[in-house]
């Protein structure tokens, strides 16, 4: 009974990109038969699952922007949210790296947006693409339906969020002013998906998602919400699947200490937005990313030389092409000006 509750409870909190513990004292009074899906495979040849760091889990959270979480349609969905999370059950520290969905990386042999990987090849391709991009030995995933945020927030009675910009979603009649306020489920979901009002585009949306995660963790760790766990778990059972083994979670959960918002470290893949062939992309800054990945997840590096030279070369080529195009345009304008000057001189001479 105790282990089943621990597993389901931890997975329910993974739903929002972090694992944390509310109170050990409730374990003896809770009983729940888990229906969370444990598939337990390595999702690819040559990727042998191993525990690199004792008392720690590294996993990729894949949030699907869909209200359909069943069958083949799940595999065809794009990932609206991608977060690499590392949880140390001994220290209680949580590290999370958000990956912008427009990040331009190698997907199935060609450059594309990273959120297309799941659409093209499901979990297997999404995991492989992320491993190759970050050069990290990522074994585990937690795939969730991000729409369930709405239901969880409503069960909690709302969450407090400091909204940074005006949020207007006319079709859902949602209008949020900047500042601290209590959001209901529908408002929280639309705030997490909103990006039109940010000058930084999708980066603003990623930061909003991190605010939602922290607000959820803060609310879920309040003693008054312990009684609401059964309702939360009912939502989770329908919206989560993972390949984290039952035995691994049970083992680590027995060592868990104080996990919470105050021990949470969040980062975003460094880079900049850019248009290539009239398509918006997010171009990762490889130098900064290498340093950040080494700092946050150094124990899980596959190779000492982190990076994807093919991606970097292609992205640099595009930048050079853009510069060349600008140079050619400038030269063309200069030539036109020279011709006009020559014509004017000839006219003056004829006079």
Secondary structure, 3 states (H helix, E strand, C coil): CHHHHHHHHHHHHHCCCCCCCCCHHHHHHCCCCCCCEECCCCCCCCCCCCCCCCCEEEEEEEEECCCCCCHHHHHHCCEEEEEEEEEECCCCCEEEEECCCCEEEEECCEEEECCHHHHHHHHHHHHHHHHHHHCECCCEEEEEECCHHHHHHHHHCCEEEEECCCEEEHHHCEEECCEEEEECHHHHHHHHHCCCCCCCCHHHHHHHHHHHHHHHHHHHCCHHHHHHHHHHHHHHHHHEEECCCHHHHHHHHCCCCCCCHHHEEEEECCEEEEEECCEEEEEECHHHHHHHHHHHHHHHECCCCCCCHHHHHHHHHHHHHHHHHHHHHHHHHHHHHHHHHHHHHHHHHHC
